[in-house]
Amino acid sequence: MPSDTVLVHEGTYREWVKPPRGGLSNNRRIVYAAAPGERVCIKGSEVAPSWEPIAGGAWKTSVPNAVFGEFNPYTEVVEGDWLIRPASGDPGVHLGEVYLDGVSLREVTSLNDVVEPPPAPELIDDWTQIPQSMPSTPANLVWFAEVNDRETTLYANFGNVDPAKHLVEFNVRRSVFYPTDNHIDWITVRGFEMAHAATPWAPPTADQPGLIGPNWAKGWIIEDNTIHDAKCSAVSLGKEISTGHNFATIRRDKPGYQYQLESVFVAQDLGWSKERIGSHVVRRNTIHDCGQNAIVGHLGCVFSEIADNHVYNIGTGRQFYGHEIAGIKLHAPIDVLLTGNHIHDCSLGLWLDWQTQGTRISRNILNGNSRDLFVEVSHGPYVVDHNVLASPVSLENFSQGGAYVANLFLGSVRLEPVEDRATPYHLPHSTKVAGYALIFGGDDRIIGNIFADGLGQEAYRSEPPPEAVTGYGTAVYDGFPANFDAYLSLVEDRSGDHRRFHGVKQAVTIAANVYIGGAASFAAEEAAIVLPEGSIDVRFEDGCVIVESDLPSGFSDSQVDVVRGSSLGRVRFVDADFEDASGADLLLNLDVVGHRKSEGQRYPAGPLSSLSSGKASTTL
């Protein structure tokens, strides 16, 4: 009941926890917590029964279908909107998994492939054309399932391992900690290990169940857990089913974009608002080895805080591919704070898509990903400050109205307008739609960052579309007006109402950035510092992120004032200011290691206020 704590003692619990009721307020929660100092693991899997050897070193076991109830992961395939099948006629992969000592095996399509496992395919990221790593499981460790009316038979090749001497588990449950009803509010889940959920594909146009999540509710706290091995998504702050469920795939009559747009208005009719939805906290969790997302959400993530999580190995197994895969993938992250997260070794680190407004991305470290940060079809205002973006592709900006302050960009930057999809924007700090518009690009502020090409490799192997501009540094903005008056003069020289705005790049404010190596500055930039001989790099070693720098004396000239949101002006389409979720002025004064900058003093460019000329090694 509200204000109760459920204290769970050490053990492995194989069940789906479905809380039947929630708390009444932030101060009258229901808390589910692992007993202090005790290891409590909740799993969506069961231990496989005895295995029988068959030909070629393969094994088999059978379980009655009653074990699964109404949901058998070995008959359910990964499918839905924005999923891309590798080839025509491909049968796809199932939601089920088989684990050997906690490591998932690779699914194959026939018993013959179990006896003689084929090589693991090399799959590539469609955007960068950079090959993605397969999981650490050896390629010959595979499984296959056959299901009839009575039982499910699992076939597996464990290499030289005798399964009787090891822990072999198989997925049974869709979720691990997830209510079946909406509006189960004010719940805290703390200190558990949670694993092995047969979660389905979770695009923004479908129900988005996760291994754990509130299922369209308010005020959850998910903290200090270890969460891993969700087939698709681990933590879901996402959409519920009545606002649409894979209609683009099922009906085939309209694009997913149109159904997603419709879902926003349907959600409003269902009471999508700050009073009823969102305001969750997801903090200090370790989330790894999931097929689609560590954290996912559309509409349900509003007004939330995602802080100090360690996210890795997301989307790297590449058993399936689609346009919704990232360490953290959020649609409509209105007034969401993402801070202090370390996201590494993912196909894409952080993807904010649609309605990124009032969002702040601060003090995060992203490295070892194929791509770090992707902000898509959003109008702002949003703020990206004091982050380390150290992968081959640091930023893909398919949006407008962003402020990038005091970041380190070691990879490439890509700009791309989106003039074939109008997306919504909102009244400030509200879910109420104020309008919708195309993305012309620009209306950005880029101040006091460090740009480098220190990775020494191509960011993209494929040719970007002609409307995209890719490079290192802010020279990708060349040709954009350098102030708002210049922008107005361009549109006023043209005729018509809406047509005079089309194709005109919006104004940008770019100042006081540092460019290292081959990174290039915006042609009209004020106070740019270009250091062709300098170097800066980021490495991940023994669980620590280390910044190695060797900067010439000219770096000392990069002195930047502490930036306030009120100094950044308003964003054009939304007609809104850069402010915090309460409506107060933003003060961007906390660097990536937590050092507080003082107003009235000036600091070097980039996320580290201690960075200086010469050689240095800094552990983050």
Secondary structure, 3 states (H helix, E strand, C coil): CCCCEEEECCEEEECCECCCCCCCECCECEEEEECCCCCEEEECEEECCCCEECHHHEEEEEEEHHHCCCCCCCCCECCCCCEECCCCCCCCCECCCEEECCEECEECCCHHHHHCCCCCCCCECCCCCCECCCCCCCCCCEEEEEECCCEEEEEEECCCCCHHHCCEEEECCCCCECCCCCCCCCEEEECCEEEEECCCCCCCCCCCCCCECCCCCECCEEECCEEEEECCEEEECCCCHHHCCCHHHHHCCCCHHHHHHHHHHHHHHCCCCCCCCECCEEECCEEEEECCEEEEEECCCCCCEEECCEEEEECCCCCCEECCCEEEEEECCCCCEEECCEEECCCEEEEEECCCCCEEEECCEEECCCEEEEEECCCCCEEEECCEECCCEEEEEECECEEEECCEECCEEEECCEEEEEEEEECCCCCCEEEEEEECCECCEEECCEEECCCCCCCCCCCCCCCCEEECEHHHHCCCCCCHHHHHHHHHCCCCCCCCCCCCCCCCEEECCEEECCCECCCCCECCEEECCCEEEEEEECCEEEEEEEECHHHHHCEEECEEHHHCCEECCCCEECECCCCCECEECECCCCCECCCCCEEECCCCCCCCCEEEEEEC
